[in-house]
Amino acid sequence: MKIFLYYVLAINLYGIFVMYSDKNKSRKGKWRTPEKTLFTIAIAYGALGIFLGMRLFRHKTKHNKFVIGIPAILIVQIFIFFKYIYRVL
């Protein structure tokens, strides 16, 4: 369980970093991180980091698939996490 929590922390920090990096790239007109990659990070339990990155950097907030999709993934992940915790305890 401890390793999983470290993984979740790391993937969410990575998600925030990727959103920050992609926002900077968009300002400079450089190569961007594909949306598929952002959703892959979210599905890999990084949805909280992607969501925080969206809010902190005001990035991808006008795209409905992010505004709806990322919070939906996050809600499912929270449900799964607490269901697992309830089962363990």
Gaussian input, Z-matrix of N, CA and C with variables (Angstrom, degrees):
# hf/3-21g

backbone

0 1
 N
 C     1     B1
 C     2     B2     1     A1
 N     3     B3     2     A2     1     D1
 C     4     B4     3     A3     2     D2
 C     5     B5     4     A4     3     D3
 N     6     B6     5     A5     4     D4
 C     7     B7     6     A6     5     D5
 C     8     B8     7     A7     6     D6
 N     9     B9     8     A8     7     D7
 C    10    B10     9     A9     8     D8
 C    11    B11    10    A10     9     D9
 N    12    B12    11    A11    10    D10
 C    13    B13    12    A12    11    D11
 C    14    B14    13    A13    12    D12
 N    15    B15    14    A14    13    D13
 C    16    B16    15    A15    14    D14
 C    17    B17    16    A16    15    D15
 N    18    B18    17    A17    16    D16
 C    19    B19    18    A18    17    D17
 C    20    B20    19    A19    18    D18
 N    21    B21    20    A20    19    D19
 C    22    B22    21    A21    20    D20
 C    23    B23    22    A22    21    D21
 N    24    B24    23    A23    22    D22
 C    25    B25    24    A24    23    D23
 C    26    B26    25    A25    24    D24
 N    27    B27    26    A26    25    D25
 C    28    B28    27    A27    26    D26
 C    29    B29    28    A28    27    D27
 N    30    B30    29    A29    28    D28
 C    31    B31    30    A30    29    D29
 C    32    B32    31    A31    30    D30
 N    33    B33    32    A32    31    D31
 C    34    B34    33    A33    32    D32
 C    35    B35    34    A34    33    D33
 N    36    B36    35    A35    34    D34
 C    37    B37    36    A36    35    D35
 C    38    B38    37    A37    36    D36
 N    39    B39    38    A38    37    D37
 C    40    B40    39    A39    38    D38
 C    41    B41    40    A40    39    D39
 N    42    B42    41    A41    40    D40
 C    43    B43    42    A42    41    D41
 C    44    B44    43    A43    42    D42
 N    45    B45    44    A44    43    D43
 C    46    B46    45    A45    44    D44
 C    47    B47    46    A46    45    D45
 N    48    B48    47    A47    46    D46
 C    49    B49    48    A48    47    D47
 C    50    B50    49    A49    48    D48
 N    51    B51    50    A50    49    D49
 C    52    B52    51    A51    50    D50
 C    53    B53    52    A52    51    D51
 N    54    B54    53    A53    52    D52
 C    55    B55    54    A54    53    D53
 C    56    B56    55    A55    54    D54
 N    57    B57    56    A56    55    D55
 C    58    B58    57    A57    56    D56
 C    59    B59    58    A58    57    D57
 N    60    B60    59    A59    58    D58
 C    61    B61    60    A60    59    D59
 C    62    B62    61    A61    60    D60
 N    63    B63    62    A62    61    D61
 C    64    B64    63    A63    62    D62
 C    65    B65    64    A64    63    D63
 N    66    B66    65    A65    64    D64
 C    67    B67    66    A66    65    D65
 C    68    B68    67    A67    66    D66
 N    69    B69    68    A68    67    D67
 C    70    B70    69    A69    68    D68
 C    71    B71    70    A70    69    D69
 N    72    B72    71    A71    70    D70
 C    73    B73    72    A72    71    D71
 C    74    B74    73    A73    72    D72
 N    75    B75    74    A74    73    D73
 C    76    B76    75    A75    74    D74
 C    77    B77    76    A76    75    D75
 N    78    B78    77    A77    76    D76
 C    79    B79    78    A78    77    D77
 C    80    B80    79    A79    78    D78
 N    81    B81    80    A80    79    D79
 C    82    B82    81    A81    80    D80
 C    83    B83    82    A82    81    D81
 N    84    B84    83    A83    82    D82
 C    85    B85    84    A84    83    D83
 C    86    B86    85    A85    84    D84
 N    87    B87    86    A86    85    D85
 C    88    B88    87    A87    86    D86
 C    89    B89    88    A88    87    D87
 N    90    B90    89    A89    88    D88
 C    91    B91    90    A90    89    D89
 C    92    B92    91    A91    90    D90
 N    93    B93    92    A92    91    D91
 C    94    B94    93    A93    92    D92
 C    95    B95    94    A94    93    D93
 N    96    B96    95    A95    94    D94
 C    97    B97    96    A96    95    D95
 C    98    B98    97    A97    96    D96
 N    99    B99    98    A98    97    D97
 C   100   B100    99    A99    98    D98
 C   101   B101   100   A100    99    D99
 N   102   B102   101   A101   100   D100
 C   103   B103   102   A102   101   D101
 C   104   B104   103   A103   102   D102
 N   105   B105   104   A104   103   D103
 C   106   B106   105   A105   104   D104
 C   107   B107   106   A106   105   D105
 N   108   B108   107   A107   106   D106
 C   109   B109   108   A108   107   D107
 C   110   B110   109   A109   108   D108
 N   111   B111   110   A110   109   D109
 C   112   B112   111   A111   110   D110
 C   113   B113   112   A112   111   D111
 N   114   B114   113   A113   112   D112
 C   115   B115   114   A114   113   D113
 C   116   B116   115   A115   114   D114
 N   117   B117   116   A116   115   D115
 C   118   B118   117   A117   116   D116
 C   119   B119   118   A118   117   D117
 N   120   B120   119   A119   118   D118
 C   121   B121   120   A120   119   D119
 C   122   B122   121   A121   120   D120
 N   123   B123   122   A122   121   D121
 C   124   B124   123   A123   122   D122
 C   125   B125   124   A124   123   D123
 N   126   B126   125   A125   124   D124
 C   127   B127   126   A126   125   D125
 C   128   B128   127   A127   126   D126
 N   129   B129   128   A128   127   D127
 C   130   B130   129   A129   128   D128
 C   131   B131   130   A130   129   D129
 N   132   B132   131   A131   130   D130
 C   133   B133   132   A132   131   D131
 C   134   B134   133   A133   132   D132
 N   135   B135   134   A134   133   D133
 C   136   B136   135   A135   134   D134
 C   137   B137   136   A136   135   D135
 N   138   B138   137   A137   136   D136
 C   139   B139   138   A138   137   D137
 C   140   B140   139   A139   138   D138
 N   141   B141   140   A140   139   D139
 C   142   B142   141   A141   140   D140
 C   143   B143   142   A142   141   D141
 N   144   B144   143   A143   142   D142
 C   145   B145   144   A144   143   D143
 C   146   B146   145   A145   144   D144
 N   147   B147   146   A146   145   D145
 C   148   B148   147   A147   146   D146
 C   149   B149   148   A148   147   D147
 N   150   B150   149   A149   148   D148
 C   151   B151   150   A150   149   D149
 C   152   B152   151   A151   150   D150
 N   153   B153   152   A152   151   D151
 C   154   B154   153   A153   152   D152
 C   155   B155   154   A154   153   D153
 N   156   B156   155   A155   154   D154
 C   157   B157   156   A156   155   D155
 C   158   B158   157   A157   156   D156
 N   159   B159   158   A158   157   D157
 C   160   B160   159   A159   158   D158
 C   161   B161   160   A160   159   D159
 N   162   B162   161   A161   160   D160
 C   163   B163   162   A162   161   D161
 C   164   B164   163   A163   162   D162
 N   165   B165   164   A164   163   D163
 C   166   B166   165   A165   164   D164
 C   167   B167   166   A166   165   D165
 N   168   B168   167   A167   166   D166
 C   169   B169   168   A168   167   D167
 C   170   B170   169   A169   168   D168
 N   171   B171   170   A170   169   D169
 C   172   B172   171   A171   170   D170
 C   173   B173   172   A172   171   D171
 N   174   B174   173   A173   172   D172
 C   175   B175   174   A174   173   D173
 C   176   B176   175   A175   174   D174
 N   177   B177   176   A176   175   D175
 C   178   B178   177   A177   176   D176
 C   179   B179   178   A178   177   D177
 N   180   B180   179   A179   178   D178
 C   181   B181   180   A180   179   D179
 C   182   B182   181   A181   180   D180
 N   183   B183   182   A182   181   D181
 C   184   B184   183   A183   182   D182
 C   185   B185   184   A184   183   D183
 N   186   B186   185   A185   184   D184
 C   187   B187   186   A186   185   D185
 C   188   B188   187   A187   186   D186
 N   189   B189   188   A188   187   D187
 C   190   B190   189   A189   188   D188
 C   191   B191   190   A190   189   D189
 N   192   B192   191   A191   190   D190
 C   193   B193   192   A192   191   D191
 C   194   B194   193   A193   192   D192
 N   195   B195   194   A194   193   D193
 C   196   B196   195   A195   194   D194
 C   197   B197   196   A196   195   D195
 N   198   B198   197   A197   196   D196
 C   199   B199   198   A198   197   D197
 C   200   B200   199   A199   198   D198
 N   201   B201   200   A200   199   D199
 C   202   B202   201   A201   200   D200
 C   203   B203   202   A202   201   D201
 N   204   B204   203   A203   202   D202
 C   205   B205   204   A204   203   D203
 C   206   B206   205   A205   204   D204
 N   207   B207   206   A206   205   D205
 C   208   B208   207   A207   206   D206
 C   209   B209   208   A208   207   D207
 N   210   B210   209   A209   208   D208
 C   211   B211   210   A210   209   D209
 C   212   B212   211   A211   210   D210
 N   213   B213   212   A212   211   D211
 C   214   B214   213   A213   212   D212
 C   215   B215   214   A214   213   D213
 N   216   B216   215   A215   214   D214
 C   217   B217   216   A216   215   D215
 C   218   B218   217   A217   216   D216
 N   219   B219   218   A218   217   D217
 C   220   B220   219   A219   218   D218
 C   221   B221   220   A220   219   D219
 N   222   B222   221   A221   220   D220
 C   223   B223   222   A222   221   D221
 C   224   B224   223   A223   222   D222
 N   225   B225   224   A224   223   D223
 C   226   B226   225   A225   224   D224
 C   227   B227   226   A226   225   D225
 N   228   B228   227   A227   226   D226
 C   229   B229   228   A228   227   D227
 C   230   B230   229   A229   228   D228
 N   231   B231   230   A230   229   D229
 C   232   B232   231   A231   230   D230
 C   233   B233   232   A232   231   D231
 N   234   B234   233   A233   232   D232
 C   235   B235   234   A234   233   D233
 C   236   B236   235   A235   234   D234
 N   237   B237   236   A236   235   D235
 C   238   B238   237   A237   236   D236
 C   239   B239   238   A238   237   D237
 N   240   B240   239   A239   238   D238
 C   241   B241   240   A240   239   D239
 C   242   B242   241   A241   240   D240
 N   243   B243   242   A242   241   D241
 C   244   B244   243   A243   242   D242
 C   245   B245   244   A244   243   D243
 N   246   B246   245   A245   244   D244
 C   247   B247   246   A246   245   D245
 C   248   B248   247   A247   246   D246
 N   249   B249   248   A248   247   D247
 C   250   B250   249   A249   248   D248
 C   251   B251   250   A250   249   D249
 N   252   B252   251   A251   250   D250
 C   253   B253   252   A252   251   D251
 C   254   B254   253   A253   252   D252
 N   255   B255   254   A254   253   D253
 C   256   B256   255   A255   254   D254
 C   257   B257   256   A256   255   D255
 N   258   B258   257   A257   256   D256
 C   259   B259   258   A258   257   D257
 C   260   B260   259   A259   258   D258
 N   261   B261   260   A260   259   D259
 C   262   B262   261   A261   260   D260
 C   263   B263   262   A262   261   D261
 N   264   B264   263   A263   262   D262
 C   265   B265   264   A264   263   D263
 C   266   B266   265   A265   264   D264

   B1=1.4516
   B2=1.5287
   B3=1.3269
   B4=1.4539
   B5=1.5275
   B6=1.3244
   B7=1.4661
   B8=1.5274
   B9=1.3154
   B10=1.4563
   B11=1.5261
   B12=1.3204
   B13=1.4648
   B14=1.5259
   B15=1.3348
   B16=1.4736
   B17=1.5324
   B18=1.3225
   B19=1.4640
   B20=1.5275
   B21=1.3314
   B22=1.4647
   B23=1.5275
   B24=1.3178
   B25=1.4614
   B26=1.5250
   B27=1.3192
   B28=1.4659
   B29=1.5273
   B30=1.3161
   B31=1.4609
   B32=1.5330
   B33=1.3223
   B34=1.4598
   B35=1.5277
   B36=1.3126
   B37=1.4641
   B38=1.5267
   B39=1.3207
   B40=1.4611
   B41=1.5300
   B42=1.3256
   B43=1.4598
   B44=1.5241
   B45=1.3230
   B46=1.4591
   B47=1.5251
   B48=1.3379
   B49=1.4668
   B50=1.5262
   B51=1.3111
   B52=1.4718
   B53=1.5252
   B54=1.3169
   B55=1.4639
   B56=1.5308
   B57=1.3200
   B58=1.4666
   B59=1.5259
   B60=1.3137
   B61=1.4612
   B62=1.5284
   B63=1.3251
   B64=1.4585
   B65=1.5304
   B66=1.3139
   B67=1.4610
   B68=1.5291
   B69=1.3299
   B70=1.4600
   B71=1.5265
   B72=1.3309
   B73=1.4640
   B74=1.5220
   B75=1.3295
   B76=1.4629
   B77=1.5306
   B78=1.3030
   B79=1.4696
   B80=1.5234
   B81=1.3356
   B82=1.4670
   B83=1.5258
   B84=1.3228
   B85=1.4584
   B86=1.5197
   B87=1.3194
   B88=1.4640
   B89=1.5203
   B90=1.3450
   B91=1.4648
   B92=1.5154
   B93=1.3233
   B94=1.4605
   B95=1.5160
   B96=1.3164
   B97=1.4529
   B98=1.5279
   B99=1.3328
   B100=1.4730
   B101=1.5338
   B102=1.3259
   B103=1.4627
   B104=1.5213
   B105=1.3212
   B106=1.4666
   B107=1.5310
   B108=1.3218
   B109=1.4662
   B110=1.5179
   B111=1.3201
   B112=1.4712
   B113=1.5288
   B114=1.3334
   B115=1.4653
   B116=1.5271
   B117=1.3205
   B118=1.4684
   B119=1.5185
   B120=1.3176
   B121=1.4743
   B122=1.5265
   B123=1.3216
   B124=1.4713
   B125=1.5202
   B126=1.3107
   B127=1.4647
   B128=1.5280
   B129=1.3382
   B130=1.4639
   B131=1.5331
   B132=1.3140
   B133=1.4664
   B134=1.5248
   B135=1.3341
   B136=1.4503
   B137=1.5187
   B138=1.3226
   B139=1.4651
   B140=1.5252
   B141=1.3166
   B142=1.4598
   B143=1.5248
   B144=1.3194
   B145=1.4620
   B146=1.5179
   B147=1.3351
   B148=1.4641
   B149=1.5274
   B150=1.3222
   B151=1.4658
   B152=1.5302
   B153=1.3258
   B154=1.4662
   B155=1.5271
   B156=1.3384
   B157=1.4588
   B158=1.5188
   B159=1.3250
   B160=1.4679
   B161=1.5278
   B162=1.2985
   B163=1.4634
   B164=1.5313
   B165=1.3146
   B166=1.4627
   B167=1.5273
   B168=1.3364
   B169=1.4613
   B170=1.5245
   B171=1.3366
   B172=1.4687
   B173=1.5272
   B174=1.2980
   B175=1.4610
   B176=1.5243
   B177=1.3138
   B178=1.4698
   B179=1.5221
   B180=1.3219
   B181=1.4586
   B182=1.5310
   B183=1.3187
   B184=1.4662
   B185=1.5240
   B186=1.3143
   B187=1.4561
   B188=1.5284
   B189=1.3282
   B190=1.4712
   B191=1.5124
   B192=1.3383
   B193=1.4643
   B194=1.5256
   B195=1.3262
   B196=1.4614
   B197=1.5237
   B198=1.3176
   B199=1.4659
   B200=1.5241
   B201=1.3208
   B202=1.4637
   B203=1.5303
   B204=1.3200
   B205=1.4604
   B206=1.5139
   B207=1.3274
   B208=1.4661
   B209=1.5277
   B210=1.3438
   B211=1.4700
   B212=1.5327
   B213=1.3315
   B214=1.4684
   B215=1.5213
   B216=1.3302
   B217=1.4713
   B218=1.5237
   B219=1.3222
   B220=1.4617
   B221=1.5261
   B222=1.3158
   B223=1.4687
   B224=1.5233
   B225=1.3169
   B226=1.4717
   B227=1.5271
   B228=1.3344
   B229=1.4657
   B230=1.5220
   B231=1.3160
   B232=1.4721
   B233=1.5268
   B234=1.3359
   B235=1.4601
   B236=1.5275
   B237=1.3239
   B238=1.4718
   B239=1.5235
   B240=1.3303
   B241=1.4612
   B242=1.5250
   B243=1.3337
   B244=1.4623
   B245=1.5196
   B246=1.3116
   B247=1.4535
   B248=1.5327
   B249=1.3243
   B250=1.4727
   B251=1.5214
   B252=1.3255
   B253=1.4700
   B254=1.5343
   B255=1.3356
   B256=1.4704
   B257=1.5304
   B258=1.3272
   B259=1.4545
   B260=1.5309
   B261=1.3250
   B262=1.4718
   B263=1.5020
   B264=1.3310
   B265=1.4578
   B266=1.4949
   A1=110.37
   A2=116.16
   A3=120.64
   A4=110.86
   A5=116.37
   A6=121.01
   A7=109.53
   A8=117.42
   A9=121.07
   A10=111.02
   A11=117.51
   A12=120.28
   A13=111.35
   A14=117.16
   A15=120.49
   A16=110.38
   A17=115.59
   A18=120.14
   A19=110.67
   A20=117.04
   A21=121.48
   A22=109.87
   A23=117.28
   A24=120.42
   A25=110.72
   A26=116.62
   A27=120.88
   A28=112.21
   A29=118.31
   A30=121.16
   A31=110.56
   A32=117.38
   A33=119.76
   A34=111.79
   A35=117.64
   A36=119.86
   A37=110.34
   A38=116.21
   A39=120.90
   A40=110.59
   A41=117.23
   A42=121.50
   A43=112.02
   A44=116.90
   A45=120.92
   A46=110.04
   A47=116.01
   A48=120.36
   A49=111.61
   A50=117.79
   A51=121.54
   A52=110.31
   A53=117.62
   A54=120.10
   A55=110.83
   A56=117.42
   A57=121.68
   A58=110.03
   A59=116.10
   A60=121.65
   A61=111.11
   A62=117.02
   A63=121.13
   A64=110.75
   A65=117.65
   A66=121.07
   A67=110.37
   A68=116.75
   A69=120.31
   A70=111.39
   A71=116.54
   A72=120.27
   A73=110.78
   A74=117.20
   A75=119.88
   A76=110.88
   A77=117.18
   A78=120.90
   A79=111.73
   A80=115.57
   A81=120.89
   A82=112.90
   A83=117.29
   A84=120.88
   A85=113.55
   A86=117.36
   A87=122.00
   A88=111.07
   A89=115.06
   A90=122.57
   A91=108.87
   A92=116.17
   A93=122.42
   A94=111.78
   A95=114.94
   A96=121.67
   A97=107.68
   A98=118.02
   A99=119.72
   A100=111.49
   A101=115.33
   A102=120.44
   A103=111.28
   A104=116.42
   A105=121.14
   A106=110.12
   A107=116.89
   A108=120.98
   A109=110.87
   A110=116.66
   A111=120.31
   A112=110.95
   A113=116.47
   A114=119.45
   A115=111.46
   A116=117.38
   A117=120.46
   A118=110.50
   A119=116.31
   A120=120.38
   A121=109.57
   A122=116.96
   A123=120.77
   A124=111.03
   A125=117.21
   A126=121.03
   A127=111.30
   A128=116.70
   A129=121.41
   A130=110.93
   A131=117.15
   A132=126.06
   A133=113.50
   A134=116.67
   A135=120.82
   A136=112.59
   A137=117.46
   A138=121.21
   A139=112.04
   A140=117.63
   A141=120.02
   A142=110.32
   A143=117.72
   A144=121.62
   A145=112.08
   A146=116.68
   A147=120.54
   A148=109.56
   A149=116.77
   A150=121.00
   A151=111.05
   A152=117.01
   A153=120.10
   A154=110.88
   A155=116.58
   A156=120.65
   A157=112.11
   A158=116.16
   A159=120.26
   A160=110.36
   A161=116.18
   A162=120.85
   A163=112.29
   A164=117.19
   A165=120.60
   A166=112.70
   A167=116.38
   A168=120.84
   A169=112.91
   A170=116.89
   A171=122.33
   A172=110.58
   A173=113.86
   A174=121.10
   A175=110.24
   A176=116.59
   A177=124.33
   A178=112.12
   A179=117.23
   A180=120.37
   A181=112.82
   A182=117.94
   A183=120.85
   A184=112.03
   A185=116.36
   A186=121.69
   A187=108.56
   A188=115.81
   A189=120.08
   A190=113.25
   A191=117.79
   A192=117.26
   A193=111.26
   A194=118.62
   A195=121.27
   A196=110.73
   A197=117.11
   A198=121.31
   A199=111.36
   A200=117.25
   A201=121.86
   A202=111.23
   A203=116.66
   A204=121.49
   A205=114.71
   A206=117.54
   A207=120.33
   A208=111.24
   A209=120.09
   A210=117.95
   A211=113.15
   A212=117.67
   A213=120.20
   A214=110.48
   A215=116.71
   A216=120.58
   A217=109.80
   A218=116.53
   A219=121.37
   A220=111.32
   A221=117.64
   A222=121.17
   A223=110.85
   A224=116.86
   A225=120.70
   A226=109.84
   A227=116.93
   A228=120.07
   A229=111.56
   A230=117.25
   A231=120.19
   A232=110.12
   A233=116.49
   A234=120.80
   A235=111.06
   A236=116.90
   A237=121.33
   A238=110.42
   A239=116.60
   A240=121.07
   A241=110.97
   A242=117.01
   A243=119.16
   A244=112.74
   A245=116.85
   A246=119.73
   A247=110.07
   A248=116.19
   A249=120.52
   A250=110.79
   A251=117.22
   A252=121.46
   A253=109.76
   A254=116.33
   A255=120.47
   A256=110.19
   A257=116.73
   A258=121.07
   A259=111.48
   A260=116.13
   A261=121.02
   A262=111.19
   A263=116.85
   A264=119.82
   A265=108.56
   D1=-39.27
   D2=-178.29
   D3=-62.72
   D4=-41.24
   D5=179.46
   D6=-64.12
   D7=-40.63
   D8=178.68
   D9=-61.60
   D10=-42.02
   D11=179.39
   D12=-64.95
   D13=-38.37
   D14=175.32
   D15=-63.96
   D16=-39.77
   D17=177.75
   D18=-62.16
   D19=-46.73
   D20=-179.21
   D21=-61.67
   D22=-42.26
   D23=177.53
   D24=-61.42
   D25=-46.30
   D26=-178.27
   D27=-64.84
   D28=-45.05
   D29=-177.43
   D30=-67.60
   D31=-32.83
   D32=178.16
   D33=-74.18
   D34=-37.94
   D35=173.64
   D36=-63.38
   D37=-39.80
   D38=176.18
   D39=-62.98
   D40=-40.57
   D41=178.17
   D42=-60.59
   D43=-43.10
   D44=177.20
   D45=-62.80
   D46=-44.85
   D47=179.64
   D48=-61.15
   D49=-43.05
   D50=-179.03
   D51=-64.47
   D52=-41.09
   D53=177.99
   D54=-65.27
   D55=-40.45
   D56=176.81
   D57=-62.33
   D58=-46.89
   D59=-179.32
   D60=-62.86
   D61=-44.24
   D62=-179.16
   D63=-65.58
   D64=-37.29
   D65=177.54
   D66=-63.20
   D67=-44.55
   D68=178.02
   D69=-63.15
   D70=-41.22
   D71=178.28
   D72=-63.43
   D73=-37.56
   D74=-179.40
   D75=-67.31
   D76=-35.59
   D77=177.92
   D78=-66.08
   D79=-34.44
   D80=-176.02
   D81=-93.40
   D82=-2.04
   D83=179.81
   D84=70.60
   D85=27.43
   D86=-179.37
   D87=-93.92
   D88=177.27
   D89=176.94
   D90=-56.13
   D91=136.36
   D92=-174.31
   D93=-107.70
   D94=159.13
   D95=174.01
   D96=-75.37
   D97=126.65
   D98=179.87
   D99=-61.01
   D100=144.88
   D101=178.58
   D102=-60.13
   D103=-33.01
   D104=177.78
   D105=-58.97
   D106=-39.27
   D107=178.93
   D108=-66.19
   D109=-41.50
   D110=179.07
   D111=-62.60
   D112=-41.47
   D113=177.99
   D114=-70.12
   D115=-33.19
   D116=176.92
   D117=-63.17
   D118=-43.64
   D119=176.78
   D120=-61.48
   D121=-43.13
   D122=-179.87
   D123=-61.74
   D124=-44.97
   D125=-178.34
   D126=-67.65
   D127=-27.58
   D128=179.22
   D129=-82.89
   D130=33.12
   D131=-179.70
   D132=69.69
   D133=25.79
   D134=175.30
   D135=-107.83
   D136=18.09
   D137=-177.08
   D138=-61.57
   D139=-37.57
   D140=179.64
   D141=-63.76
   D142=-42.78
   D143=178.83
   D144=-64.47
   D145=-43.12
   D146=177.59
   D147=-63.76
   D148=-43.49
   D149=179.54
   D150=-62.32
   D151=-46.14
   D152=178.38
   D153=-62.88
   D154=-40.10
   D155=176.38
   D156=-61.42
   D157=-39.14
   D158=176.77
   D159=-59.60
   D160=-44.93
   D161=-176.41
   D162=-76.28
   D163=-44.45
   D164=-177.77
   D165=-64.44
   D166=-41.06
   D167=-173.68
   D168=-106.20
   D169=4.88
   D170=-178.21
   D171=48.81
   D172=53.45
   D173=-175.76
   D174=-118.44
   D175=130.80
   D176=179.49
   D177=66.39
   D178=22.31
   D179=-177.40
   D180=-83.48
   D181=-5.67
   D182=177.00
   D183=-105.41
   D184=3.78
   D185=179.19
   D186=-100.79
   D187=114.81
   D188=-176.46
   D189=-58.42
   D190=-34.93
   D191=-179.01
   D192=-67.14
   D193=-22.42
   D194=174.61
   D195=-88.02
   D196=-43.95
   D197=-178.15
   D198=-62.21
   D199=-34.12
   D200=179.45
   D201=-97.74
   D202=-43.38
   D203=-172.56
   D204=-67.94
   D205=-46.63
   D206=-177.64
   D207=-64.71
   D208=-48.20
   D209=176.04
   D210=-61.39
   D211=-34.21
   D212=178.04
   D213=-64.36
   D214=-43.96
   D215=177.28
   D216=-61.79
   D217=-42.98
   D218=-179.64
   D219=-61.77
   D220=-43.15
   D221=179.04
   D222=-62.29
   D223=-43.58
   D224=178.28
   D225=-62.14
   D226=-43.58
   D227=-178.90
   D228=-65.33
   D229=-39.81
   D230=177.23
   D231=-63.37
   D232=-43.09
   D233=177.72
   D234=-59.53
   D235=-47.47
   D236=179.94
   D237=-62.04
   D238=-43.37
   D239=-178.70
   D240=-61.43
   D241=-48.94
   D242=-178.48
   D243=-71.10
   D244=-29.95
   D245=174.48
   D246=-64.85
   D247=-40.57
   D248=177.13
   D249=-66.32
   D250=-44.89
   D251=-179.75
   D252=-61.09
   D253=-42.90
   D254=179.34
   D255=-62.22
   D256=-39.07
   D257=-179.47
   D258=-67.84
   D259=-38.27
   D260=-179.74
   D261=-70.20
   D262=-40.02
   D263=-178.53
   D264=-81.54

